[in-house]
């Protein structure tokens, strides 16, 4: 699918990624459009799927989720039914923020949040260890987050 974004569309997307709660008036001022033209553009970007939704980004530390663990999963096979069963099961674990099918040594990479190492041990024992078709699991604890963003380059 060809991306059909002009420079104003890109400025709208860049601005909304960083400040999604801007009023239409403030957004139109920042991108140099009238409020009605800006509103039409935002609506078009939403309807065309460039903007999937709006969220509040929560501070994991304030919620007591100070530990981030990256878990590499190797499955017993690559058959579609094995992958589907694994993906359905991992989608039900609320502490798993991200799950990526990988190329390389691991089949999946999970990003898991926990209160601390003891909480991660509970998550591992009750949820991760029960995932179907898992042959191996390797966990790495993040010591510090150096860079984190949700903003895509536009």
N, C-alpha and C positions, 0 to 999 in steps of 0.2 A: 504494500500500500504506500503510495507516494504521500509524503508529508507536505501539506499545502499551508504553510505558515508564513506570514509576512513578518516584518520587523515589529509591527505593533502587536500582533498575536504573541510573538516571542516575549516582548516586554510585559504583556499581561501575564503570561505563564510564569515568567521569572519572578514577578512581583507577588503573585498569589501564592507561589510556593513558599515564599519567605514570610508573607503576612496575609494569610487567608481570610482574616477577619476585617480587612479594609472595607470601608463603605464603598459603594459604587462611585460616589462623588470623589473620594480620595484616590481611588484607583484610576478614574478617568483623568484626574489632575496629573498623576504620575506618568501616565502613558501618552498624554497629549490628545485626548479625544473628548468629545462632548459626553455627558453622562449617558444619554440615550444610545449613542453609537457604541460606547464601551459596554453597556448592558447587553446589547445585541451580540457583540463579539464574544463576551463571556458565555452567553447562552449557547451560541454556536459551538464554542470550544467544549462545552459540557456535552451537547447533543452529539458531537462528532467523536466523543470519547477521549479527547485530549485531557480533560479534567474528569477524573473518575469519581471524586467525592471530596469532602472536606472533613478534617479531623482535628482534634485537639491533641497535641503532642505532650504526653505526660512525662514527668521527671521520675525515672525509675528509683532514684535514691530517696526521694520524698515518699515513695510508696514502699520503701524497705526492700527493693529489689536491687541490691548492690553488687550482685555477682552475675557476670555474663560468662557463659560457657559455650564453646563451639564444639559440637559433637560430630565426628565423622562416623558414618554408618556404612558398613559393607553388608550387602544382602547375600543370601544363598544362591541367587540367580537373577537373571534379568528378564524373565518372562513377564508379559504384560499383567497377568493376574497377580504375580508377586509384587510388582511395582504398585499396582492399584490397591492391593490390600495394605501395603505399608503406608501409602499416602493417605488412605482413609483413616487409618489408626492414628497416624501422627497428627492429623488435622484436629483430633479430639483432645490434644494435650494443650491446655491454655498457656503453659509456660514456654512452649515452643513459639517464638516470635517469627522465625523464618525457617523454611525447609526448601533446600535447593537440590534438584537432581544434578549430579556432577559428572563430568568427564575426568578420568584420572583414576587414582587408586581407590578412593572412596566412592560409593554410589550416591550418598546423600550427605549434605552438610546442614546441620541444624544450628540455629542460634537460640539458646535457652537462657532465660533469666531466673534467678533464684535469690532468696534472701541472703544465703551464705552457703558454705560448703556442706553443712549438715542438711540444709534444705535441698541442695542439689542431690545429695545422696538419697533423700526421700523420693525426689522426682525420678531419679535413675531407677531405684528399686521398684517403685509402684507403676511407673509409666514407660520409661525408655526400655527397661529390661523385658517388658511384656510385648514390645512391638513385634509383629509377625515377620518371619523369614530373615531375621538378623543373624548374620554369621560373625560379625565383629563390630566393636564400638571403641572409638578413641576419643577421649575428652580432653580439651585444652581450655584452661581458665584464662580469661583476659585479665591482665594485671592493671591496665589503664587504657582508657579510650582516648586515642590521640586525635582522631577526626571522626565525626559522625554527622551526617546530613541526610535529609530526605529530599533535598533539591536536586533535580536532574539537570544536566547541562542542556540548555534549549538553543 
